[in-house]
Amino acid sequence: MINKKVNSIEEALEGVSSNMTIAFGGFGLSGIPENLIQGIVDKGITNLTCISNNAGVDNFGLGLLLQRKQIKKMISSYVGENAEFERQMLSGELEVELIPQGTLATRLMAAGFGMPVFYTPAGVGTEVAEGKEVRKFTFHGIEKEYLLEKTFEPDYAIVKAWKGDTAGNLIYRGAAGNFNHPAAMCGKFTIAEVEELVEIGELDPNQIHTPGVFVNRIIQGKKYEKRIENRTVQPKSN
């Protein structure tokens, strides 16, 4: 089998350059590719269009790229934890496309299935539907309107998994799997970082979430903060 392991962030990000569209995995701050994002920051890549469920937080995750104005357009479904994002959006410095969360996930995943378009009832009758085709379909005996959505075509997908092997097979933990798997499926070229990298045959095939066929390069990350967006403390009961 092909060995997709690379030994440095620079090697992993070879080919990634300014003016590209990149899909990032992660759900909130869970399962974000911390090392690869920092690598993009260090390379000084600019004018990026980023597809991600959220925009990170100030000074962490995609927030690092926003802080340095390396992102020109953000395509997300939730952006409420980043003050710099809000400032750039309101000032017109950042182009923003907000998408229903289910539609965002499906636009990623459908690309991996080879589907250029799909229909969904989400967004019909709202600003989301502006300029898009709307058709009526009968489903489960109920006729209603559906919106035509195009799948994403990012130049690269950058994801993070708990464990992977040198063939690119990936296993996620908890909420990290929510958007990493569909993001990995949609990229023309997918780069994965993992907390633990093992040899081929060491992963239980029944536990693999993303098959290596979707992954082009894999690297073991060296440092993970694994920040929590909002810490809450439950009052002690008597």
Secondary structure by P-SEA (a helix, b strand, c coil): cccccccccccccccccccbbbbbbbccccccaaaaaaaaaaaccccccccccccccccccaaaaaaaccccccccccccccaaaaaaaaaccbbbbbccaaaaaaaaaaaaaccccccccccccccccccbbbbbbbcccbbbbbbbbbbbbccccccccccccccccccccccccccaaaaaacccbbbbbbccccccccccccccccccccccbbbbbccccccccbbbbccccc
